Amino acid sequence: MSDGTCILIGAGMDCGKRRRGCVMGPDAYRTAGIAGTLADLGWRVEDRGNLDGPAWVENAPAGKVHARDETIFWTRQLADVAQITMAEGFPVFMGGDHALSLGTVSGVAAHAAAKGRPLFVLWLDAHPDINTPESTVSGNLHGTPIGYVTGQPGFDGFPTPTAPVPFENICFIGLRSVDLPERETITRSGMTAIDMRQIDERGIAAPLAEFLSRVEAANGLLHVSLDVDFLDPSIAPAVGTTVPGGATFREAHLVMEMLHDSRLVTSLDLVELNPYLDERGRTAQLMVDLVASLFGRRVFDRPTHSHS
């Protein structure tokens, strides 16, 4: 990761779950100054606007899975866009709900495979999102992207990932809401899963450093997927899946600062921001500040924000 071209791509996907509002996410990041923030840090910024696609649909009329066809549309489009933009710069995918990662991660993985390098994924989230359309209880496909990109069965009608991500290349940090089928998959597969108890006991730096060492040793590319609910809802209320006990302000910034120092990150998702639930833009601003830490802002350079 070095100074270069950062490509902003809005994907207001809002069909991965039933609660609407994430369609407004990309423009909330723009309003919070993401482009100017990155430019101030020395990056060339290209904002390519918002992708067109179905934003939100009524509850699924039949069957258990909500908005399958709409999610398939987004997955195809985002996979193509991700693979193309990886060759042009550092893509930042501004969501949109977490179902967008079905497309972004599969596209980034295809790019990595074409380069002969392994892809690693850091999943900063309260949930592991490793369900499938067959195992999901809610029927919401924003809980399935890791299931999809690792090549699990049950995604009928979706494009087959050309470069499935190996289980051992995925690291979850911040887990505190895990379904039984997800727990069984994680245990069986041996994926790295750091829940909040482990963070309480060990801190957040040690397990992250261990994962980053593995990425570096493998000469891997690193995709980071940052869900708003990774953060504690007391500091980031603008998400429809609030789970108490998330990462603190300093824990989140430390993760981003360590990622910057590693120079390993090559692509980023920002997902599940629902501005309708925000308080005077504080969550959007915090997410942009975290992006700034990832892209090189130091502690003493951080501005003070007023939300009054």
Phi, psi and omega in degrees: 000117179217165181302135182186221181259125175255126184251115179269128181231115177276132178224086184282048180295127185223024184246004179282354176207176187270338181274124186271160177141334183291345176302333182275355185303308183304317181287334174294321176296321178295317179298327178282359170090030185298319182295313180296324179298314180293321178297320179296336179270006174096008180267143167282132187242127172243116175262110184267016175076197183256136174290148176272139178177170179297125185273315183203147177227159176296167180308143183309127184290334182206153179082173186273330188269131182274128170056047180299310184296319179295321179291324176298318178303310180298320183298315179298312183296313183292325177298317179295314182296319181296315181297320180292312186288336176299330180278353186247345183167204180258106181278137171242114182266113184262107181270177012084154179275174190287351174296342178298336182288344170304318181276314185297314183292320180294324177291318177296321179297322178296320177298314180300317180298321179295332178274356181073027181236147179283148174260134172247150183231126173256117186253101182264102195194151171286340184238146178279342176053045182247018172290172173233169176302339179275331185260342184297135176274321183283334186081004182268122187283354173290352176262017186236358189300322180290325173302318182290309188288344175269003174082026179288151181285165174108358182263056181299133180091340176281150173298139180288125178303129182283340182219077180304142181276125179298145179307319185290351180265008182247137177229122174264134173228131177103010185297139173202009175214100187231125177289157179302312178299325178293317180300318180295320179294316180297316180296316182292323187275337182078021176297154177281116184230108182256107179269176185292333176296317178297323177294321176300321185277320187251345192086171184267340186288318186296308180295326178293317179299321179297317179294316180298326177297322178293319178298314181296317181297330181269000185055045185269161166271149183235119174259131178249129177242111186253112177265138179305326184282002165299327183275153175294136182297344177293335179250346182219078186281348191275062179211143183278357183236051183297133176227118182300156173087027182276189182296143177280171176306310184288322178300317181295316179294323178299317177304312183294321179295319177294321178296319177298313182299330182289334183060028184255340188284135182235353179196158189212136168254140169239113191227161173071016173286121176245095185301336179300333182262003186279168178242097180053036174077012187294324180289316178301318180294319178298317179298319177294321177296324176293320175301319179300319177296320178297325184265009167120001178290134180266165183304315185285351179266356189285127179285163175260132181252143172251130179249019181276000000 
